[in-house]
Amino acid sequence: MDISKMKLLLTGSLDEKLQIVSELTEQRLARLLGIDLDVSAIPALFQDVLFDVSLKRLNRIGQEGMQSYSQEGLSMAFPDSDFDEYADEINAYRKEHDESGFMRVKFI
């Protein structure tokens, strides 16, 4: 864990915060896609996902760990994972690019 990045998230400029959030979001998406942190291998069709999730994470700085927030009629709820709404797309990509060579068998 890089403590300097954590400090920048709390005290840095908007550009510094955006850079860190973007890097961490790319790394997380790479892991979810199964491409071993090679962020350059993230397909272009996932750029909208990176944008959306990065924006959500940037706007949530200061409320990490909260499930919901309410103040004077304003209420916000945060999902457990920022990538939940993209799970179908991510799983479809993984299934299409599965190189294990094994067939899946499902017993009912």
C-alpha positions as semicolon CSV with decimal commas, in nm:
position;residue;x (nm);y (nm);z (nm)
1;M;0,000;0,000;0,000
2;D;0,132;0,340;-0,097
3;I;0,077;0,584;0,191
4;S;0,175;0,882;-0,026
5;K;-0,120;0,808;-0,256
6;M;-0,354;0,795;0,040
7;K;-0,227;1,133;0,160
8;L;-0,277;1,282;-0,187
9;L;-0,635;1,155;-0,192
10;L;-0,699;1,354;0,125
11;T;-0,496;1,668;0,059
12;G;-0,397;1,672;-0,308
13;S;-0,527;1,879;-0,595
14;L;-0,822;1,763;-0,803
15;D;-0,585;1,654;-1,081
16;E;-0,376;1,447;-0,838
17;K;-0,687;1,285;-0,692
18;L;-0,823;1,210;-1,039
19;Q;-0,493;1,052;-1,145
20;I;-0,482;0,822;-0,842
21;V;-0,849;0,724;-0,867
22;S;-0,809;0,654;-1,239
23;E;-0,500;0,435;-1,184
24;L;-0,665;0,235;-0,906
25;T;-0,985;0,192;-1,108
26;E;-0,788;0,064;-1,409
27;Q;-0,600;-0,184;-1,189
28;R;-0,922;-0,311;-1,033
29;L;-1,094;-0,352;-1,370
30;A;-0,791;-0,535;-1,506
31;R;-0,814;-0,783;-1,216
32;L;-1,188;-0,827;-1,269
33;L;-1,132;-0,893;-1,640
34;G;-0,856;-1,141;-1,558
35;I;-0,581;-0,958;-1,747
36;D;-0,325;-0,946;-1,464
37;L;-0,292;-0,572;-1,397
38;D;-0,192;-0,502;-1,756
39;V;-0,404;-0,188;-1,782
40;S;-0,292;-0,138;-2,141
41;A;-0,477;-0,461;-2,226
42;I;-0,813;-0,327;-2,108
43;P;-1,037;-0,334;-2,418
44;A;-1,157;0,000;-2,554
45;L;-1,518;-0,109;-2,505
46;F;-1,464;-0,077;-2,128
47;Q;-1,357;0,290;-2,141
48;D;-1,708;0,401;-2,046
49;V;-1,696;0,172;-1,743
50;L;-1,361;0,321;-1,639
51;F;-1,500;0,673;-1,678
52;D;-1,821;0,602;-1,482
53;V;-1,652;0,416;-1,197
54;S;-1,367;0,669;-1,170
55;L;-1,619;0,953;-1,148
56;K;-1,820;0,771;-0,879
57;R;-1,505;0,704;-0,678
58;L;-1,381;1,061;-0,715
59;N;-1,714;1,199;-0,594
60;R;-1,714;0,961;-0,298
61;I;-1,376;1,067;-0,157
62;G;-1,435;1,131;0,213
63;Q;-1,724;0,886;0,237
64;E;-1,531;0,563;0,187
65;G;-1,672;0,275;0,384
66;M;-2,019;0,428;0,412
67;Q;-2,317;0,235;0,286
68;S;-2,548;0,535;0,290
69;Y;-2,549;0,904;0,375
70;S;-2,839;1,131;0,462
71;Q;-2,851;1,498;0,555
72;E;-3,137;1,749;0,537
73;G;-3,343;1,560;0,282
74;L;-3,044;1,453;0,072
75;S;-2,989;1,080;0,074
76;M;-2,721;0,876;-0,103
77;A;-2,666;0,501;-0,106
78;F;-2,336;0,342;-0,210
79;P;-2,309;-0,009;-0,359
80;D;-2,070;-0,265;-0,211
81;S;-1,875;-0,264;-0,537
82;D;-1,858;0,015;-0,791
83;F;-1,843;-0,249;-1,064
84;D;-2,164;-0,435;-0,963
85;E;-2,378;-0,277;-1,235
86;Y;-2,122;-0,390;-1,496
87;A;-2,096;-0,749;-1,372
88;D;-2,279;-0,893;-1,674
89;E;-2,044;-0,720;-1,919
90;I;-1,736;-0,822;-1,721
91;N;-1,850;-1,184;-1,689
92;A;-1,935;-1,202;-2,060
93;Y;-1,586;-1,074;-2,147
94;R;-1,422;-1,326;-1,913
95;K;-1,628;-1,611;-2,056
96;E;-1,545;-1,510;-2,413
97;H;-1,173;-1,479;-2,337
98;D;-1,136;-1,780;-2,106
99;E;-0,816;-1,953;-2,212
100;S;-0,816;-2,231;-1,956
101;G;-0,922;-2,485;-2,218
102;F;-1,172;-2,641;-1,981
103;M;-1,537;-2,680;-2,057
104;R;-1,781;-2,598;-1,782
105;V;-2,032;-2,860;-1,673
106;K;-2,334;-2,770;-1,466
107;F;-2,523;-3,034;-1,270
108;I;-2,886;-2,962;-1,201
